[in-house]
Amino acid sequence: MHTTRFAPSPTGHLHLGHALAALTAWRRARESDGRFLLRIEDIDPGRCRPEYTRDLMEDLAWLGLDWDGEVRMQSEHMADYAGVLAALAARGLVYPCFCTRTEIERETTASGSAPHAPGGAPIYPGTCRALSPREREARIAHGDPRAVRLDMGAALGITGPLWFIEEGEGPRACAPERFGDVVLARKDAPASYHLCVTNDDAQQGVSLVTRGVDLRPATDVHRVLQTLMGWPAPIYAHHGLLTDPAGRRLAKRDRAQTLRDMRVRGLSPEQVRAAAMMLGLGKSGSPGCEL
């Protein structure tokens, strides 16, 4: 019996890739006589819109997907995330970072051979980790904009070696140090994806995480937070991604054809469900799809 979840961000309308993700989680829950949860990742006030939340729930219902219990809105649980940050701070595992993106880019560029995290972003060089408590307090009192970063070295000194269970493959060793001191909160986003997703999975009892293979590297960071906070580790099942005719992953920013577009064209829920599952048969990518 599994508890799974689908956790979209309401920053646009759902496309076929979302349908694949939702269907995968829904089927795994229903096939095991478990629970399928819907969670809305709406912590970015600059991009998330209530109307998209309404529309995505309508789209899921049109597809024939039902969910168990109340929908969890992340924006309603900021106190939970603040509590996690406070707990980590009390153990000296996070620190304020006052560096701007421009300053970080300048410093990493100047180093000549700065290491990069999965995805290509340069690893934060740890500039603010070396600030004294007095300087940190002074800058906070001055109102300088800041993020909150995890001291990855200190964290791994507590957790030791980590691994996660990938369904069908068994244990996979983690290498979270390749991400450096990840951001857990910013002024414009009081909690990061990493913090929110691990907290919510634990609080909601998610036992099987199904998601795109592009998020598999992030599991290394999630295992760090789960271990530090004493949260259970779900089993993970990362599925292939759908791509457009040019081979690019379907994405809102590229104006991928939405489920609403398909509805207007007269496609049935059965046709859309069949297309999503057929094109996402566990591949790391799939041929460009057109409906």
Backbone as numpy.savetxt, mean C-alpha at the origin, in Angstrom:
# Nx Ny Nz CAx CAy CAz Cx Cy Cz
-10.35 -21.15 6.15 -11.20 -19.96 6.15 -10.32 -18.71 6.15
-10.43 -17.88 5.12 -9.60 -16.70 4.99 -10.41 -15.41 5.13
-9.77 -14.40 5.69 -10.28 -13.04 5.64 -9.41 -12.26 4.68
-10.01 -11.76 3.61 -9.28 -10.99 2.61 -9.84 -9.58 2.56
-9.20 -8.73 1.75 -9.70 -7.35 1.63 -9.35 -6.77 0.28
-10.15 -5.78 -0.12 -9.86 -4.96 -1.29 -9.81 -3.53 -0.77
-8.71 -2.83 -1.07 -8.49 -1.52 -0.44 -8.11 -0.47 -1.47
-9.07 0.02 -2.27 -8.76 1.03 -3.28 -8.67 2.43 -2.68
-7.99 3.30 -3.41 -7.95 4.73 -3.06 -8.97 5.46 -3.93
-9.81 6.29 -3.35 -10.84 7.00 -4.13 -10.28 8.23 -4.83
-9.36 7.98 -5.77 -8.74 9.08 -6.51 -9.15 9.05 -7.99
-10.08 8.19 -8.32 -10.55 8.07 -9.70 -11.46 6.86 -9.77
-11.93 6.56 -10.97 -12.82 5.42 -11.14 -12.05 4.12 -11.33
-12.68 3.02 -10.95 -12.06 1.71 -11.05 -11.90 1.29 -12.51
-10.79 0.58 -12.80 -10.57 0.02 -14.13 -10.46 -1.49 -14.03
-10.11 -2.15 -15.13 -10.11 -3.60 -15.17 -9.09 -4.20 -14.20
-7.99 -3.50 -13.98 -7.01 -3.99 -13.02 -7.58 -4.05 -11.61
-8.38 -3.03 -11.27 -9.05 -3.06 -9.97 -10.03 -4.22 -9.90
-10.73 -4.46 -11.00 -11.69 -5.57 -11.03 -10.97 -6.89 -10.74
-9.80 -7.09 -11.34 -9.02 -8.29 -11.10 -8.66 -8.41 -9.62
-8.17 -7.32 -9.02 -7.76 -7.35 -7.62 -8.94 -7.65 -6.71
-10.06 -6.98 -6.95 -11.24 -7.18 -6.12 -11.78 -8.60 -6.27
-11.87 -9.07 -7.50 -12.39 -10.41 -7.75 -11.49 -11.49 -7.12
-10.19 -11.29 -7.21 -9.26 -12.27 -6.63 -9.47 -12.39 -5.13
-9.53 -11.25 -4.44 -9.73 -11.27 -2.99 -11.11 -11.82 -2.63
-12.13 -11.39 -3.37 -13.51 -11.84 -3.10 -13.65 -13.34 -3.28
-13.10 -13.87 -4.35 -13.21 -15.31 -4.61 -12.49 -16.13 -3.57
-11.29 -15.67 -3.14 -10.54 -16.43 -2.14 -11.30 -16.48 -0.82
-11.97 -15.40 -0.48 -12.76 -15.39 0.75 -13.99 -16.29 0.63
-14.71 -16.17 -0.47 -15.94 -16.94 -0.63 -15.65 -18.43 -0.79
-14.57 -18.78 -1.48 -14.23 -20.19 -1.67 -13.83 -20.87 -0.37
-13.34 -20.09 0.59 -12.93 -20.67 1.88 -13.97 -20.45 2.97
-15.16 -19.97 2.56 -16.23 -19.67 3.51 -15.75 -18.64 4.54
-14.92 -17.69 4.04 -14.35 -16.67 4.91 -15.04 -15.33 4.77
-14.28 -14.25 4.98 -14.82 -12.90 4.96 -14.07 -12.05 3.95
-14.80 -11.22 3.22 -14.22 -10.28 2.26 -14.54 -8.87 2.75
-13.50 -8.08 2.98 -13.65 -6.74 3.54 -13.36 -5.69 2.49
-14.07 -4.57 2.60 -13.80 -3.41 1.75 -13.25 -2.30 2.63
-12.08 -1.81 2.23 -11.40 -0.73 2.96 -11.11 0.40 1.98
-11.37 1.62 2.37 -11.12 2.77 1.51 -9.90 3.53 2.01
-8.86 3.59 1.19 -7.62 4.26 1.57 -7.69 5.73 1.17
-8.33 6.51 2.04 -8.63 7.91 1.73 -7.88 8.88 2.62
-6.61 8.59 2.88 -5.85 9.45 3.79 -5.20 10.63 3.10
-5.29 10.70 1.77 -4.70 11.82 1.02 -5.80 12.80 0.68
-5.99 13.85 1.49 -7.10 14.78 1.26 -6.98 15.56 -0.03
-5.77 15.66 -0.57 -5.58 16.42 -1.79 -6.04 15.70 -3.04
-6.14 14.36 -2.99 -6.48 13.59 -4.18 -7.75 12.77 -4.04
-8.13 12.42 -2.82 -9.30 11.57 -2.62 -10.59 12.39 -2.66
-11.62 11.79 -3.23 -12.91 12.48 -3.37 -14.03 11.55 -2.90
-14.98 12.08 -2.11 -16.12 11.27 -1.65 -16.92 10.66 -2.79
-17.04 11.41 -3.90 -17.83 10.88 -5.01 -17.20 9.63 -5.62
-15.86 9.54 -5.57 -15.20 8.35 -6.09 -15.46 7.15 -5.17
-15.54 7.40 -3.87 -15.88 6.33 -2.94 -17.27 5.80 -3.25
-18.21 6.70 -3.44 -19.58 6.29 -3.79 -19.60 5.50 -5.09
-18.87 5.99 -6.08 -18.89 5.35 -7.39 -18.23 3.97 -7.37
-17.12 3.83 -6.65 -16.44 2.54 -6.64 -17.28 1.48 -5.94
-18.01 1.88 -4.90 -18.90 0.93 -4.24 -20.03 0.50 -5.18
-20.49 1.44 -5.97 -21.52 1.12 -6.96 -20.97 0.18 -8.03
-19.75 0.43 -8.46 -19.12 -0.44 -9.47 -18.95 -1.86 -8.95
-18.50 -1.99 -7.70 -18.30 -3.32 -7.13 -19.63 -4.07 -7.02
-20.67 -3.36 -6.61 -21.99 -3.99 -6.52 -22.46 -4.41 -7.91
-22.20 -3.59 -8.92 -22.58 -3.92 -10.30 -21.87 -5.19 -10.77
-20.60 -5.35 -10.34 -19.85 -6.55 -10.70 -20.38 -7.79 -9.99
-21.21 -7.57 -8.97 -21.75 -8.70 -8.23 -20.95 -9.06 -7.00
-20.11 -8.14 -6.53 -19.29 -8.39 -5.35 -19.97 -7.81 -4.10
-20.03 -8.60 -3.06 -20.56 -8.13 -1.78 -19.43 -8.21 -0.76
-19.53 -7.42 0.30 -18.50 -7.42 1.32 -19.14 -7.60 2.68
-18.32 -7.99 3.63 -18.80 -8.31 4.98 -18.50 -7.16 5.94
-19.48 -6.82 6.76 -19.28 -5.78 7.76 -19.25 -4.39 7.16
-18.92 -3.43 8.00 -18.86 -2.04 7.58 -17.62 -1.76 6.76
-17.73 -0.81 5.87 -16.58 -0.36 5.10 -15.66 0.45 6.02
-14.39 0.13 6.03 -13.44 0.87 6.87 -12.88 2.03 6.07
-13.13 3.24 6.57 -12.59 4.45 5.97 -11.33 4.84 6.75
-10.19 4.84 6.09 -8.95 5.13 6.81 -8.96 6.53 7.42
-9.61 7.47 6.78 -9.63 8.84 7.30 -10.31 8.94 8.66
-11.08 7.91 9.02 -11.76 7.92 10.31 -10.93 7.27 11.42
-9.71 6.87 11.09 -8.89 6.14 12.06 -7.51 6.78 12.24
-7.44 8.09 12.07 -6.16 8.78 12.22 -5.60 8.64 13.64
-6.48 8.56 14.63 -6.01 8.41 16.01 -5.28 7.08 16.19
-5.75 6.04 15.47 -5.08 4.73 15.54 -3.66 4.83 15.00
-3.51 5.50 13.86 -2.20 5.61 13.24 -1.26 6.47 14.09
-1.83 7.54 14.69 -1.02 8.38 15.57 -0.53 7.58 16.77
-1.36 6.66 17.25 -0.96 5.82 18.37 0.20 4.91 18.03
0.21 4.39 16.80 1.31 3.55 16.36 2.60 4.37 16.30
2.51 5.57 15.72 3.69 6.44 15.65 4.21 6.77 17.04
3.30 7.04 17.96 3.70 7.37 19.33 4.40 6.18 19.99
3.89 4.98 19.74 4.51 3.78 20.32 5.92 3.57 19.77
6.09 3.80 18.47 7.42 3.67 17.87 8.36 4.76 18.37
7.82 5.98 18.53 8.64 7.09 19.01 9.11 6.84 20.44
8.26 6.25 21.26 8.62 5.97 22.65 9.78 4.99 22.74
9.98 4.21 21.69 11.08 3.24 21.66 12.28 3.77 20.87
12.21 5.03 20.45 13.31 5.64 19.72 13.49 5.10 18.32
12.40 4.64 17.70 12.50 4.00 16.39 12.08 4.90 15.23
11.65 6.10 15.51 11.32 7.06 14.45 11.97 8.40 14.78
12.10 9.22 13.75 12.68 10.55 13.97 12.10 11.54 12.97
12.07 12.83 13.33 11.55 13.83 12.40 12.58 14.14 11.32
12.10 14.28 10.10 12.97 14.61 8.97 12.50 15.91 8.35
13.38 16.88 8.27 13.03 18.21 7.77 13.51 18.44 6.34
14.08 17.43 5.73 14.61 17.57 4.38 13.48 17.69 3.35
13.67 18.56 2.39 12.72 18.64 1.27 13.14 17.62 0.21
12.23 17.32 -0.71 12.58 16.40 -1.79 13.76 16.93 -2.60
13.80 18.25 -2.81 14.89 18.86 -3.57 16.22 18.66 -2.86
16.22 18.84 -1.55 17.45 18.67 -0.77 17.93 17.22 -0.81
16.99 16.29 -0.73 17.37 14.88 -0.78 17.96 14.53 -2.14
17.32 15.01 -3.21 17.83 14.75 -4.56 19.21 15.35 -4.74
19.39 16.56 -4.22 20.69 17.22 -4.36 21.78 16.43 -3.64
21.46 15.97 -2.43 22.47 15.25 -1.65 22.80 13.89 -2.26
21.77 13.18 -2.72 22.03 11.86 -3.30 22.75 11.98 -4.64
22.43 13.04 -5.40 23.12 13.26 -6.67 24.59 13.58 -6.43
24.86 14.37 -5.40 26.23 14.76 -5.10 27.08 13.57 -4.67
26.42 12.55 -4.10 27.18 11.39 -3.63 27.76 10.57 -4.78
27.15 10.73 -5.98 27.69 10.06 -7.15 27.25 8.63 -7.33
27.10 7.88 -6.25 26.72 6.47 -6.35 25.68 6.11 -5.30
24.69 6.96 -5.15 23.67 6.74 -4.13 22.88 5.48 -4.44
22.70 4.59 -3.44 21.89 3.38 -3.67 20.43 3.75 -3.88
19.72 2.90 -4.59 18.32 3.16 -4.89 17.44 2.04 -4.34
16.26 2.42 -3.88 15.29 1.47 -3.37 14.54 0.83 -4.53
13.82 -0.27 -4.30 12.97 -0.83 -5.35 12.04 0.23 -5.90
11.95 0.33 -7.20 11.14 1.37 -7.81 11.99 2.50 -8.37
13.27 2.54 -7.98 14.19 3.52 -8.56 14.47 4.75 -7.75
13.71 5.01 -6.68 13.95 6.21 -5.88 15.23 6.05 -5.07
16.04 7.13 -4.99 17.26 7.03 -4.19 16.93 6.83 -2.72
17.75 6.06 -2.03 17.53 5.82 -0.60 17.90 7.07 0.18
17.05 7.45 1.12 17.32 8.63 1.94 18.64 8.46 2.67
19.53 9.45 2.60 20.87 9.30 3.17 20.94 9.41 4.69
19.81 9.67 5.36 19.82 9.70 6.82 20.28 11.01 7.42
20.16 12.08 6.67 20.66 13.39 7.12 20.10 13.78 8.49
18.79 13.71 8.65 18.17 14.18 9.90 18.27 13.18 11.03
18.67 11.98 10.73 18.85 10.98 11.79 19.96 11.42 12.75
20.90 12.22 12.23 22.05 12.65 13.03 21.79 13.92 13.83
20.63 14.55 13.66 20.34 15.78 14.41 20.25 15.49 15.90
20.71 16.43 16.70 20.62 16.28 18.15 19.18 16.50 18.62
18.81 15.96 19.77 17.46 16.20 20.31 17.15 17.68 20.42
18.14 18.49 20.81 17.91 19.91 20.95 17.58 20.55 19.61
18.31 20.17 18.55 18.05 20.77 17.24 16.69 20.32 16.71
16.33 19.07 16.94 15.02 18.60 16.52 13.91 19.40 17.20
14.03 19.54 18.49 13.02 20.26 19.25 12.90 21.71 18.78
14.06 22.33 18.51 14.05 23.73 18.08 13.36 23.87 16.73
13.61 22.97 15.82 13.00 23.06 14.49 11.50 22.75 14.54
11.13 21.82 15.39 9.70 21.54 15.56 9.00 22.76 16.15
9.61 23.36 17.18 9.03 24.55 17.81 8.92 25.70 16.83
9.86 25.76 15.88 9.84 26.82 14.87 8.76 26.58 13.82
8.22 25.38 13.79 7.18 25.06 12.82 7.69 24.60 11.48
8.94 24.14 11.42 9.48 23.66 10.15 8.70 22.42 9.67
8.31 22.37 8.41 7.61 21.19 7.88 8.48 19.95 8.05
7.86 18.84 8.39 8.64 17.63 8.64 7.85 16.38 8.30
8.61 15.33 8.04 8.06 13.99 7.91 8.53 13.19 9.11
7.98 12.01 9.26 8.43 11.09 10.31 8.97 9.85 9.61
10.23 9.52 9.88 10.87 8.38 9.25 11.17 7.28 10.26
11.11 6.04 9.78 11.49 4.89 10.58 13.01 4.75 10.54
13.63 4.61 11.68 15.07 4.34 11.74 15.24 2.86 11.43
15.48 2.55 10.17 15.48 1.17 9.74 16.58 0.36 10.42
17.76 0.95 10.59 18.84 0.23 11.25 18.48 -0.17 12.67
17.90 0.77 13.43 17.49 0.47 14.80 16.37 -0.56 14.83
15.45 -0.44 13.86 14.33 -1.38 13.80 14.81 -2.79 13.55
15.73 -2.96 12.59 16.22 -4.30 12.25 17.09 -4.87 13.36
17.66 -3.99 14.18 18.41 -4.47 15.33 17.51 -5.15 16.34
16.22 -4.80 16.31 15.23 -5.43 17.19 14.61 -6.66 16.54
14.24 -6.54 15.27 13.51 -7.63 14.62 14.40 -8.81 14.25
15.66 -8.54 13.91 16.49 -9.60 13.35 16.02 -9.96 11.96
16.50 -11.06 11.38 16.10 -11.47 10.03 14.60 -11.71 9.95
14.03 -11.36 8.81 12.59 -11.48 8.62 12.28 -12.24 7.33
11.08 -12.79 7.26 10.61 -13.45 6.06 9.08 -13.37 6.04
8.50 -13.67 4.90 7.05 -13.77 4.80 6.70 -15.00 3.97
5.47 -15.43 4.11 5.01 -16.62 3.39 4.28 -16.17 2.13
4.82 -16.53 0.98 4.17 -16.31 -0.31 3.45 -17.60 -0.68
2.15 -17.49 -0.86 1.36 -18.68 -1.15 1.90 -19.40 -2.39
2.08 -20.69 -2.26 2.58 -21.49 -3.37 4.08 -21.53 -3.48
4.77 -20.67 -2.71 6.23 -20.62 -2.78 6.89 -20.91 -1.44
6.20 -20.63 -0.35 6.77 -20.81 0.97 7.47 -19.56 1.46
8.38 -19.68 2.42 9.05 -18.51 3.01 9.93 -17.77 2.02
9.86 -16.47 2.05 10.74 -15.61 1.26 11.46 -14.66 2.21
12.78 -14.62 2.10 13.58 -13.75 2.97 13.32 -12.28 2.62
13.27 -11.46 3.64 13.05 -10.02 3.46 14.39 -9.27 3.47
14.41 -8.13 2.77 15.59 -7.26 2.77 15.13 -5.81 2.90
14.48 -5.46 4.01 13.92 -4.12 4.15 14.96 -3.01 4.17
16.22 -3.35 4.46 17.26 -2.32 4.48 17.41 -1.64 3.13
16.99 -2.30 2.04 17.13 -1.70 0.71 16.18 -0.53 0.51
15.24 -0.33 1.43 14.33 0.81 1.36 14.85 2.01 2.16
15.83 1.79 3.03 16.31 2.87 3.87 15.29 3.27 4.92
15.43 4.48 5.42 14.53 4.99 6.47 13.24 5.48 5.83
12.27 4.60 5.70 11.03 4.94 5.00 10.21 5.97 5.77
9.43 6.74 5.03 8.53 7.74 5.62 7.28 7.05 6.15
6.91 7.36 7.39 5.70 6.82 7.99 4.61 7.88 8.13
4.98 9.14 7.98 3.97 10.22 8.06 4.56 11.49 7.48
3.68 12.32 6.92 4.05 13.64 6.42 3.00 14.64 6.90
3.33 15.91 6.76 2.38 16.95 7.16 1.09 16.85 6.36
1.20 16.58 5.05 0.01 16.50 4.20 -0.63 15.12 4.20
0.02 14.14 4.81 -0.53 12.78 4.90 -0.06 12.22 6.25
-0.88 12.36 7.28 -0.46 12.02 8.65 -0.08 10.56 8.86
-0.31 9.72 7.88 0.12 8.33 7.99 0.39 7.81 6.58
1.45 7.01 6.45 1.83 6.49 5.14 1.07 5.22 4.81
1.17 4.82 3.56 0.58 3.55 3.12 1.11 2.40 3.97
2.43 2.34 4.17 3.02 1.24 4.93 2.41 1.13 6.32
2.28 2.26 7.01 1.75 2.24 8.36 0.28 1.85 8.38
-0.50 2.48 7.50 -1.94 2.24 7.50 -2.29 0.80 7.14
-1.65 0.27 6.10 -2.04 -1.06 5.63 -1.69 -2.13 6.65
-0.57 -2.01 7.31 -0.20 -3.03 8.30 -1.09 -2.92 9.54
-1.36 -1.69 9.98 -2.26 -1.51 11.12 -3.64 -2.06 10.81
-4.19 -1.70 9.65 -5.55 -2.11 9.32 -5.66 -3.62 9.13
-4.68 -4.23 8.47 -4.72 -5.68 8.30 -4.75 -6.38 9.66
-3.96 -5.86 10.61 -3.94 -6.47 11.94 -5.26 -6.25 12.67
-5.76 -5.02 12.64 -6.99 -4.71 13.37 -8.20 -5.43 12.79
-8.19 -5.68 11.49 -9.33 -6.32 10.84 -9.18 -7.84 10.72
-8.08 -8.37 11.19 -7.91 -9.81 11.16 -7.71 -10.38 9.77
-7.08 -9.63 8.87 -6.83 -10.11 7.52 -5.79 -11.24 7.58
-6.16 -12.40 7.05 -5.27 -13.55 7.11 -4.60 -13.86 5.78
-5.18 -13.36 4.68 -4.62 -13.56 3.35 -4.65 -12.24 2.59
-3.49 -11.74 2.23 -3.39 -10.50 1.47 -3.17 -10.86 0.01
-4.14 -10.55 -0.84 -3.99 -10.73 -2.28 -3.82 -9.34 -2.88
-2.78 -9.15 -3.66 -2.53 -7.85 -4.27 -1.56 -8.02 -5.43
-1.37 -6.94 -6.19 -0.53 -7.00 -7.37 0.93 -7.28 -7.06
1.60 -7.93 -8.00 2.99 -8.30 -7.80 3.89 -7.07 -7.65
3.44 -5.92 -8.13 4.23 -4.70 -7.97 4.40 -4.30 -6.51
3.53 -4.80 -5.63 3.62 -4.46 -4.21 4.39 -5.50 -3.39
4.87 -6.54 -4.06 5.58 -7.57 -3.29 6.81 -7.01 -2.57
7.64 -6.16 -3.19 8.79 -5.63 -2.45 8.41 -4.91 -1.16
7.25 -4.21 -1.17 6.83 -3.47 0.02 6.54 -4.38 1.20
6.30 -5.66 0.93 6.03 -6.60 2.01 7.19 -6.66 2.99
8.40 -6.42 2.52 9.56 -6.42 3.41 9.42 -5.35 4.49
8.98 -4.17 4.10 8.77 -3.08 5.06 7.62 -3.43 5.99
6.57 -4.03 5.43 5.40 -4.36 6.25 5.74 -5.38 7.33
6.64 -6.31 7.00 7.04 -7.30 8.00 7.80 -6.65 9.15
8.55 -5.58 8.86 9.24 -4.86 9.92 8.23 -4.27 10.90
7.23 -3.55 10.37 6.23 -2.92 11.23 5.41 -3.96 11.99
5.04 -5.03 11.32 4.27 -6.08 11.98 5.04 -6.66 13.16
6.32 -6.89 12.97 7.13 -7.48 14.03 7.34 -6.50 15.18
7.62 -5.25 14.85 7.82 -4.25 15.90 6.57 -4.06 16.75
5.40 -4.12 16.11 4.14 -3.87 16.82 3.49 -5.14 17.36
4.10 -6.30 17.11 3.53 -7.54 17.60 2.27 -7.96 16.88
2.14 -7.54 15.61 0.96 -7.88 14.82 1.19 -9.21 14.10
0.13 -9.98 13.86 0.29 -11.23 13.12 0.65 -10.97 11.66
1.34 -11.92 11.06 1.73 -11.81 9.65 0.76 -12.61 8.80
0.06 -11.95 7.86 -0.81 -12.70 6.96 0.01 -13.54 5.99
-0.66 -14.44 5.28 -0.09 -15.08 4.12 -0.29 -14.13 2.94
0.66 -14.10 2.01 0.58 -13.20 0.87 0.43 -13.99 -0.43
-0.36 -13.44 -1.34 -0.53 -14.03 -2.66 -0.53 -12.87 -3.66
0.59 -12.65 -4.33 0.73 -11.54 -5.26 0.42 -12.02 -6.68
-0.56 -11.37 -7.28 -1.01 -11.80 -8.61 -0.45 -10.88 -9.70
-0.57 -11.34 -10.93 -0.07 -10.58 -12.06 -0.84 -9.29 -12.28
-0.28 -8.42 -13.10 -0.88 -7.12 -13.40 -1.41 -7.11 -14.83
-2.47 -6.36 -15.04 -2.98 -6.16 -16.38 -2.27 -4.98 -17.03
-2.03 -5.07 -18.32 -1.33 -4.01 -19.03 -2.15 -3.53 -20.22
-1.80 -2.34 -20.69 -2.47 -1.80 -21.86 -1.76 -2.31 -23.12
-2.24 -1.96 -24.32 -1.60 -2.48 -25.55 -0.13 -2.13 -25.67
0.30 -1.06 -24.97 1.72 -0.68 -25.03 2.56 -1.40 -23.98
1.90 -2.26 -23.18 2.63 -3.00 -22.17 2.75 -2.28 -20.85
2.07 -1.14 -20.69 2.13 -0.40 -19.43 1.05 -0.93 -18.48
1.38 -0.95 -17.19 0.40 -1.36 -16.20 -0.81 -0.42 -16.23
-2.00 -0.99 -16.17 -3.20 -0.15 -16.15 -3.16 0.77 -14.94
-3.41 2.05 -15.17 -3.33 3.02 -14.09 -4.30 4.17 -14.34
-4.80 4.73 -13.25 -5.72 5.86 -13.35 -5.05 7.04 -14.05
-3.78 7.26 -13.70 -3.10 8.44 -14.24 -2.94 8.37 -15.75
-2.97 7.14 -16.30 -2.87 6.98 -17.75 -4.25 6.88 -18.41
-5.28 7.18 -17.62 -6.66 7.18 -18.12 -7.05 5.82 -18.69
-6.73 4.78 -17.93 -7.15 3.44 -18.33 -8.68 3.40 -18.41
-9.18 2.60 -19.35 -10.62 2.50 -19.53 -11.27 2.03 -18.22
-12.28 2.72 -17.76 -12.89 2.42 -16.47 -14.03 1.43 -16.60
-14.42 0.86 -15.49 -15.57 -0.04 -15.48 -16.82 0.71 -15.90
-16.88 1.99 -15.57 -18.04 2.79 -15.97 -18.10 2.95 -17.48
-16.93 3.12 -18.09 -16.87 3.19 -19.56 -17.43 1.90 -20.16
-17.06 0.78 -19.57 -17.51 -0.51 -20.09 -19.02 -0.67 -19.93
-19.53 -0.17 -18.83 -20.98 -0.24 -18.60 -21.71 0.58 -19.65
-21.19 1.77 -19.95 -21.83 2.64 -20.94 -21.82 1.97 -22.31
-20.76 1.23 -22.59 -20.66 0.53 -23.88 -21.56 -0.70 -23.95
-22.22 -1.03 -22.83 -23.16 -2.13 -22.85 -22.62 -3.47 -22.43
-21.37 -3.52 -21.93 -20.83 -4.79 -21.46 -21.54 -5.21 -20.17
-21.70 -6.49 -19.99 -22.37 -7.01 -18.81 -21.35 -7.25 -17.71
-21.81 -7.34 -16.44 -20.88 -7.68 -15.36 -20.17 -9.00 -15.61
-20.89 -9.97 -16.17 -20.30 -11.27 -16.43 -19.15 -11.17 -17.43
-19.31 -10.33 -18.46 -18.25 -10.16 -19.45 -17.02 -9.51 -18.84
-17.24 -8.51 -18.00 -16.11 -7.80 -17.38 -15.38 -8.71 -16.40
-16.13 -9.47 -15.61 -15.52 -10.39 -14.67 -14.70 -11.45 -15.41
-15.26 -11.98 -16.45 -14.56 -13.02 -17.21 -13.29 -12.47 -17.84
-13.35 -11.25 -18.37 -12.17 -10.64 -19.00 -11.07 -10.40 -17.98
-11.45 -9.87 -16.81 -10.46 -9.59 -15.77 -9.75 -10.85 -15.33
-10.50 -11.90 -15.06 -9.89 -13.14 -14.59 -9.09 -13.84 -15.67
-9.59 -13.79 -16.91 -8.88 -14.45 -18.00 -7.52 -13.80 -18.25
-7.49 -12.47 -18.17 -6.25 -11.75 -18.46 -5.28 -11.75 -17.29
-5.75 -12.14 -16.11 -4.88 -12.09 -14.94 -4.60 -13.44 -14.34
-4.40 -14.45 -15.18 -4.21 -15.82 -14.69 -2.84 -16.01 -14.06
-2.58 -15.23 -13.02 -1.36 -15.45 -12.26 -0.08 -15.05 -12.94
-0.17 -14.27 -14.03 1.05 -13.87 -14.75 1.63 -12.62 -14.10
2.93 -12.41 -14.30 3.55 -11.19 -13.81 3.16 -10.01 -14.66
2.57 -10.28 -15.78 2.04 -9.25 -16.66 1.17 -9.97 -17.66
0.33 -9.27 -18.37 -0.52 -9.94 -19.33 -0.52 -9.16 -20.62
-0.88 -9.79 -21.73 -0.90 -9.08 -22.99 -1.84 -7.87 -22.92
-1.54 -6.88 -23.68 -2.41 -5.71 -23.73 -3.86 -6.13 -23.91
-4.74 -5.57 -23.10 -6.13 -6.01 -23.12 -7.03 -4.92 -23.68
-7.91 -5.31 -24.52 -8.89 -4.40 -25.05 -10.25 -5.08 -25.00
-11.25 -4.32 -24.55 -12.62 -4.84 -24.50 -13.51 -3.98 -25.36
